[in-house]
Amino acid sequence: MKRTSRASLVSGAFVELADALVGEYDVLDLLRTLVDQCVVLLDASAAGVVLVDQNGQLQVLASSSEEGHIVEIMQHRAGAGPCVDAYLTGEVVTLSDIEAEGHRYPAFQMVALSQGFQSVHAIPMRLRPNTIGALNLFRTHKGVLSDEDATIGQALADVATISLLHESAARESTAVNEQLQRALNSRVFIEQAKGVIAQRNGISMEDAFKRLRQHARSRQEPMHVSAANIIDNLILI
């Protein structure tokens, strides 16, 4: 029964990722679905994605929690951390005990521990020679990720990577850069809209994001469009 349940969860995760590609393509929705499914499916307390922009700089595109977002932002600003190394080397980077093994990333170590994380598993988002970012799996307990979870995590990252590099983007790096830059620009609207929704309704930023995403999906429009309407007071949610 347990094996069947796990199989159903795995199947559901890939179906959820596929659903994010239906209709008008929304990179941010795809990546948020990826990190949410990693937390549901794997032994991860939080997950985050960083992607490289057109200037070759890593940017935080999705986080499953505010704690994870804080750690991802710190890595981006410091230019150092497991996720950065996973992107630069194209290899998985694992810290089974951040306190004992994280000394080569002192800023990451300090912030990760302050947010309650004890271990991390960073997976490169790579297709053949193209590495476009990395997926971080944060855990509030020490130890390595199981082989099964590591394999599933890599498969989820691979599906998202293939989706981002699909069709013309796979053949033309300019198209990839433009697509990712649009996502980065859209993020600004989404972060502002989250703050508006949270303040209006007295809810957390996480719940505000969920409301925004549900509203966008119900209208079959990109999240940044819904976000802009919320900022301009054209809609209330």
C-alpha positions in Angstrom: 0.0 0.0 0.0 2.8 2.4 0.9 4.6 1.7 -2.5 1.3 2.3 -4.4 0.8 5.6 -2.5 4.3 6.8 -3.4 3.8 5.9 -7.0 0.5 7.9 -7.1 2.3 10.9 -5.6 5.1 10.7 -8.2 2.5 10.4 -11.0 0.6 13.3 -9.6 3.7 15.5 -9.4 4.4 15.0 -13.1 0.7 15.6 -14.0 0.8 18.8 -12.0 3.9 20.0 -13.9 2.2 19.1 -17.2 -0.8 21.1 -16.2 1.4 24.2 -15.6 2.3 24.0 -19.3 -1.3 24.0 -20.6 -2.7 27.2 -22.1 -0.5 30.3 -22.1 2.9 29.3 -20.9 3.9 30.7 -17.5 7.4 30.1 -16.4 6.8 31.3 -12.8 3.8 29.0 -12.4 5.8 26.1 -13.7 8.7 26.7 -11.3 6.4 27.3 -8.3 4.7 24.0 -9.1 8.1 22.3 -9.2 9.1 23.5 -5.8 5.7 22.8 -4.2 5.8 19.2 -5.6 9.3 18.7 -4.2 8.1 19.5 -0.7 5.0 17.3 -1.1 6.9 14.4 -2.6 10.4 14.4 -1.3 12.1 14.5 2.1 12.4 18.3 1.8 11.2 21.0 4.2 11.5 23.7 1.5 12.6 24.0 -2.1 13.8 26.8 -4.3 14.9 27.5 -7.9 17.5 29.8 -9.2 18.0 30.5 -13.0 20.7 32.4 -14.8 19.6 35.6 -16.5 20.8 37.2 -19.7 23.7 38.7 -18.0 24.9 35.4 -16.6 23.7 36.1 -13.1 21.7 33.7 -11.0 18.3 35.0 -9.9 15.8 33.5 -7.5 12.7 32.5 -9.4 10.7 30.4 -7.0 10.7 29.4 -3.3 8.2 27.2 -1.5 8.6 29.1 1.8 9.7 32.5 3.1 12.6 30.8 5.0 13.8 29.1 1.9 13.5 32.4 -0.1 15.7 34.2 2.5 18.4 31.6 2.1 18.2 31.7 -1.8 18.4 35.5 -1.8 21.5 35.3 0.4 23.2 32.9 -2.0 22.4 35.1 -4.9 23.8 38.2 -3.2 26.9 36.4 -1.9 27.5 34.6 -5.1 28.4 31.4 -3.1 26.5 28.4 -1.8 25.5 24.9 -2.7 23.0 26.0 -5.3 25.6 28.3 -7.0 28.1 25.5 -7.1 25.5 23.1 -8.5 24.9 25.5 -11.3 28.6 26.3 -12.0 29.8 22.6 -11.9 26.7 20.9 -13.3 27.0 18.4 -10.4 24.8 17.7 -7.4 26.0 19.4 -4.2 25.0 17.9 -0.9 25.6 19.1 2.6 24.3 16.4 5.0 25.2 18.6 8.0 25.3 22.4 7.3 26.8 23.2 10.7 29.7 20.7 10.3 30.2 20.8 6.5 29.2 24.3 5.4 32.3 26.2 6.3 33.2 26.9 2.7 30.0 28.9 2.4 30.1 30.9 5.7 27.3 33.4 4.7 25.1 30.5 3.5 25.9 28.5 6.6 24.9 31.3 9.0 21.7 32.2 7.2 20.6 28.6 6.6 21.0 27.6 10.2 19.2 30.8 11.3 16.2 29.7 9.2 16.2 26.2 10.8 17.8 24.3 8.0 20.3 21.5 8.8 21.0 19.9 5.4 20.7 20.8 1.7 20.7 18.9 -1.6 21.3 21.1 -4.7 20.5 19.7 -8.1 21.7 21.3 -11.4 19.0 22.1 -14.0 20.9 20.8 -17.0 20.2 19.4 -20.4 23.3 18.1 -22.2 25.7 21.1 -22.3 23.2 23.7 -21.1 23.0 24.4 -17.4 20.4 27.1 -16.8 20.1 27.0 -13.0 19.7 24.8 -10.0 17.0 23.3 -7.7 17.7 23.5 -3.9 16.1 21.0 -1.5 16.4 22.3 2.1 15.8 20.0 5.1 15.3 20.8 8.8 17.1 17.7 9.9 20.6 16.3 9.2 21.5 13.5 6.8 21.7 12.8 3.1 18.7 12.6 0.8 17.8 9.0 0.1 18.8 7.6 -3.4 15.1 7.3 -4.3 14.3 10.9 -3.4 17.5 12.1 -5.1 16.5 10.3 -8.3 13.0 11.7 -8.2 14.2 15.2 -7.5 16.6 15.0 -10.4 13.7 13.8 -12.7 11.5 16.7 -11.6 14.3 19.2 -12.3 14.9 17.6 -15.7 11.3 17.9 -16.7 11.3 21.6 -15.8 14.6 22.1 -17.6 13.3 20.5 -20.8 10.1 22.6 -20.6 12.2 25.8 -20.3 14.4 24.8 -23.2 11.5 23.5 -25.4 11.3 23.9 -29.1 12.8 27.2 -30.4 14.4 27.9 -27.0 16.3 24.7 -27.2 17.8 25.8 -30.5 18.2 29.5 -29.8 19.9 30.7 -26.6 18.6 34.2 -27.2 15.0 32.9 -26.9 15.9 31.3 -23.6 17.4 34.5 -22.2 14.4 36.5 -23.3 12.0 34.1 -21.8 13.8 34.0 -18.5 14.2 37.8 -18.5 10.4 38.2 -18.9 10.0 35.9 -15.9 12.4 38.0 -13.8 10.5 41.1 -14.8 7.2 39.5 -13.9 8.5 38.5 -10.5 8.5 42.2 -9.5 4.8 42.6 -10.1 4.1 39.3 -8.3 6.1 40.2 -5.2 4.3 43.6 -5.0 0.9 42.0 -5.5 1.6 39.4 -2.8 2.2 42.3 -0.4 -1.0 44.0 -1.4 -3.1 40.8 -1.0 -1.4 40.0 2.4 -2.1 43.5 3.8 -5.7 43.6 2.6 -6.6 40.3 4.0 -4.3 40.0 7.0 -2.7 36.8 5.7 0.8 35.5 5.2 2.8 36.2 2.1 2.7 32.4 1.3 -1.1 32.4 1.5 -1.2 35.6 -0.6 0.8 33.9 -3.3 -1.6 30.9 -3.3 -4.6 33.3 -3.7 -2.8 35.1 -6.6 -2.0 31.9 -8.4 -5.5 30.4 -8.0 -7.0 33.7 -9.3 -4.7 33.6 -12.4 -5.4 30.0 -13.1 -9.2 30.5 -12.8 -8.9 33.2 -15.4 -6.4 31.3 -17.5 -4.0 34.3 -17.5 -0.3 34.7 -16.5 0.2 35.5 -12.9 2.0 38.8 -13.8 -1.2 40.0 -15.5 -3.3 39.3 -12.5 -0.6 40.8 -10.3 -0.6 44.1 -12.3 -4.4 44.3 -12.1 -4.2 43.9 -8.3 -1.5 46.6 -8.0 -3.6 49.0 -10.1 -6.6 48.2 -7.9 -8.5 46.9 -10.9 -9.4 43.7 -9.0 -9.7 42.7 -5.4 -8.9 39.2 -4.1 
